[in-house]
């Protein structure tokens, strides 16, 4: 059980971004691409879990002083560092092998690049203010790029911008909530927060990025390339759901109802899940009825 917890399977929800390009590509009947996406999801999820394991190894001392993270398998002593290293290497090799056998070479290289970038993040870059936020956002965006590479479709520039902006917003929220919990303290376990700006500044950044995300999505739905690919101008009708979802989530952030982990917060919000399902139904319907 502790080894399963070490994989942080709940975080695999983030990897649903891998399906982004497929959702808007209008190729719902292509069973081969669906199979490739499933393999891509598994391989990326295993890679991400390997990253989490090595991150926990690097952060074990800080995690032991954290009210929640101290219960993680390595920090609590339930899993030894040696066991964690072996597990991390095994699932990483499995992930890369899956990619190498079933996915295009570029997708496998993206997997390797993602792991190395996140390893550098865990070792050093996470302690550099704001750079850490952009790396987290880049890691989330990489999932959308990886998904497109796995099925060999071109990612729209606007879709890529949307993916990055919403990823940046989630990364900002993650840091904002951490500051709310620990405060701006020279003794903070995260070095990058020791000289961080006050919460009000983070709130402004989140508001700006949230607004940019809404605008970028609207522009994406009416972009001629999108209309041609989807075969309809009706994608614009999914915009109110995106706006509502962002409004609801940011409202919960500002009332401090959202924890440090955006994934956990989204999983716990049934209303947002309903909104996402309705949004997905609209996208599928528009694609199938063109």
C-alpha positions in Angstrom: 0.0 0.0 0.0 2.8 2.4 0.8 4.4 1.8 -2.5 1.1 2.6 -4.2 0.9 5.8 -2.2 4.4 6.7 -3.4 3.1 6.8 -7.0 0.6 9.6 -6.1 -2.0 8.1 -8.4 -4.4 10.9 -7.6 -2.0 13.2 -9.5 -2.6 11.2 -12.6 -5.7 13.4 -13.1 -3.3 16.1 -14.5 -2.4 13.7 -17.3 -5.8 14.0 -18.8 -4.3 17.0 -20.5 -2.7 14.4 -22.8 -6.2 14.0 -24.4 -6.5 17.7 -25.2 -5.3 17.6 -28.9 -7.4 14.5 -29.6 -10.6 16.0 -28.2 -10.4 18.9 -30.6 -9.0 16.9 -33.6 -12.4 15.4 -34.4 -11.1 11.9 -34.8 -13.3 10.0 -32.4 -13.7 7.0 -34.6 -10.0 6.3 -35.0 -9.5 3.3 -32.6 -5.7 3.2 -33.3 -5.3 6.8 -32.0 -7.4 6.0 -29.0 -5.2 3.0 -28.2 -2.0 5.1 -28.7 -3.5 7.7 -26.3 -4.2 5.2 -23.6 -0.6 3.9 -23.9 0.6 7.5 -23.8 -1.4 8.2 -20.7 0.0 5.2 -18.9 3.6 5.9 -20.0 3.4 9.6 -18.9 1.7 8.7 -15.6 4.5 6.3 -14.8 7.1 8.9 -15.7 5.4 11.5 -13.5 5.2 9.0 -10.6 8.9 8.4 -11.0 9.4 12.2 -10.8 7.3 12.3 -7.6 9.4 9.6 -6.0 12.7 11.3 -6.7 11.2 14.6 -5.6 10.2 13.1 -2.3 13.7 11.7 -1.8 15.2 15.2 -2.3 12.6 16.8 0.0 12.5 14.2 2.7 13.9 16.5 5.4 11.5 19.4 4.6 8.5 17.0 4.3 9.1 15.7 7.8 8.4 19.3 9.1 5.3 19.7 7.0 1.9 19.0 8.7 0.6 17.0 5.7 3.7 15.9 3.7 5.3 14.3 6.8 2.8 11.4 6.3 4.3 10.6 2.9 5.8 7.1 2.7 9.5 8.2 2.6 9.2 11.0 5.1 7.3 8.8 7.5 9.8 6.0 7.1 7.3 3.5 5.7 9.4 3.2 2.6 13.2 3.3 2.7 15.2 5.6 0.3 16.8 2.5 -1.3 13.4 1.0 -2.0 12.1 4.3 -3.4 15.1 4.6 -5.7 14.6 1.1 -7.1 10.9 1.6 -7.6 11.5 5.0 -9.3 14.0 3.5 -11.7 11.8 0.5 -12.5 8.7 2.5 -13.4 10.8 5.0 -15.4 12.3 2.3 -17.5 8.9 0.8 -18.0 7.4 4.1 -19.0 10.2 4.8 -21.6 10.0 1.2 -22.9 6.2 1.6 -23.5 6.9 4.9 -25.3 9.7 3.4 -27.3 7.7 0.4 -28.4 4.3 1.9 -29.2 4.7 5.6 -29.7 6.5 7.8 -32.2 10.2 8.6 -31.3 9.4 12.3 -30.7 6.9 11.3 -28.0 9.5 9.2 -26.2 12.0 12.0 -26.3 9.4 14.3 -24.8 9.1 11.8 -21.9 12.8 11.8 -21.4 13.0 15.6 -21.6 10.1 15.9 -19.1 11.8 13.6 -16.6 15.2 15.4 -16.8 13.6 18.9 -16.5 11.5 17.8 -13.5 14.6 16.2 -11.9 16.5 19.5 -12.3 13.4 21.2 -10.8 13.4 18.9 -7.8 17.2 19.3 -7.2 17.5 23.1 -7.6 15.1 25.1 -9.8 12.1 24.8 -7.4 14.0 27.1 -5.0 14.1 30.0 -7.5 11.1 32.3 -7.1 8.8 32.5 -10.1 11.0 30.2 -12.2 9.5 27.4 -10.1 6.0 28.5 -11.1 6.8 28.6 -14.8 8.5 25.2 -14.7 5.4 23.7 -13.1 3.2 25.3 -15.7 5.5 24.1 -18.4 5.3 20.6 -17.0 1.5 20.7 -17.2 1.6 22.1 -20.8 4.1 19.4 -21.8 1.3 16.9 -21.2 -0.8 18.4 -24.0 2.2 18.5 -26.4 3.0 14.9 -25.5 -0.5 13.8 -26.3 -0.4 15.5 -29.7 3.0 13.9 -30.5 1.7 10.5 -29.5 -1.0 10.5 -32.1 0.9 12.7 -34.6 -1.5 15.6 -34.8 -0.6 19.3 -34.9 -1.4 21.4 -31.9 -3.1 24.7 -32.6 -1.1 27.7 -31.4 -4.2 29.0 -29.5 -4.8 25.6 -27.9 -1.2 25.5 -26.7 -1.6 29.1 -25.3 -4.8 28.0 -23.5 -3.0 25.0 -22.0 -0.1 27.0 -20.8 -2.2 29.8 -19.3 -4.5 27.5 -17.3 -1.4 25.6 -16.2 0.2 28.8 -15.1 -2.9 29.8 -13.2 -2.9 26.5 -11.3 0.8 26.8 -10.6 0.2 30.3 -9.2 -2.7 29.1 -7.1 -0.5 26.3 -5.7 2.1 28.8 -4.5 -0.5 31.3 -3.3 -2.1 28.7 -1.1 1.2 27.6 0.3 2.0 31.2 1.3 -1.4 31.5 3.0 -0.6 28.4 5.0 3.0 29.2 6.1 3.2 32.9 5.5 6.2 34.7 4.1 8.7 33.5 6.5 12.5 33.4 6.3 12.2 30.0 8.0 9.9 28.6 5.3 10.8 25.1 4.1 10.6 26.3 0.5 13.5 28.7 -0.1 11.6 30.4 -3.0 8.9 31.6 -0.6 11.3 33.4 1.7 11.3 36.5 -0.4 7.9 36.0 -2.1 5.5 39.0 -2.6 2.4 39.2 -0.4 -0.8 37.2 -1.1 -2.5 40.3 -2.7 0.1 40.3 -5.5 -0.4 36.6 -6.2 -4.1 37.3 -6.3 -3.6 39.9 -8.9 -1.4 37.6 -11.0 -4.0 34.8 -10.8 -6.8 37.2 -11.8 -4.8 38.4 -14.8 -3.9 35.0 -16.0 -7.5 33.7 -15.5 -8.8 36.5 -17.6 -6.2 35.8 -20.3 -7.2 32.2 -20.3 -10.8 33.0 -20.9 -9.9 35.4 -23.8 -7.5 32.9 -25.3 -10.1 30.1 -25.3 -12.7 32.3 -26.9 -10.2 33.3 -29.6 -9.4 29.6 -30.1 -13.0 28.6 -30.7 -13.5 31.2 -33.5 -10.0 30.8 -35.0 -10.4 29.8 -38.7 -8.1 26.9 -38.3 -10.2 25.6 -35.4 -13.4 26.0 -37.3 -12.0 24.1 -40.3 -10.6 21.3 -38.1 -13.8 20.9 -36.0 -16.0 21.5 -39.0 -18.3 23.9 -37.2 -18.5 27.4 -35.7 -20.5 26.2 -32.7 -17.6 25.6 -30.5 -18.0 29.1 -29.2 -21.1 27.8 -27.2 -18.7 26.0 -24.9 -17.2 29.3 -23.7 -19.7 30.0 -20.9 -18.9 26.7 -19.2 -15.2 27.5 -19.3 -15.8 31.0 -17.8 -18.1 29.6 -15.1 -15.6 26.9 -14.2 -12.8 29.4 -13.8 -15.0 31.8 -11.9 -16.0 29.1 -9.5 -12.5 27.8 -8.9 -10.9 31.2 -8.4 -13.8 32.2 -6.1 -13.0 29.2 -3.9 -9.3 30.1 -4.0 -9.9 33.7 -2.7 -12.1 32.4 0.1 -9.4 29.9 1.0 -11.6 26.9 0.4 -8.9 25.4 -2.0 -5.9 23.6 -0.5 -2.3 23.8 -1.8 -2.9 20.9 -4.3 -5.0 22.1 -7.2 -5.6 18.5 -8.4 -7.1 17.5 -5.0 -9.2 20.6 -4.9 -10.7 19.9 -8.4 -11.3 16.3 -7.5 -13.3 17.3 -4.4 -15.5 19.8 -6.3 -18.4 17.9 -7.8 -19.8 21.0 -9.5 -16.6 21.5 -11.5 -16.7 17.9 -12.6 -20.3 18.4 -13.8 -19.2 21.5 -15.7 -16.3 19.6 -17.3 -18.5 16.7 -18.4 -21.1 19.1 -19.9 -18.2 21.0 -21.7 -16.8 17.7 -23.0 -20.3 16.7 -24.2 -20.6 19.9 -26.2 -17.2 19.4 -27.8 -18.0 15.9 -28.8 -21.5 16.8 -30.1 -20.1 19.7 -32.2 -17.4 17.5 -33.6 -19.8 14.6 -34.5 -22.6 16.8 -36.0 -20.5 18.9 -38.4 
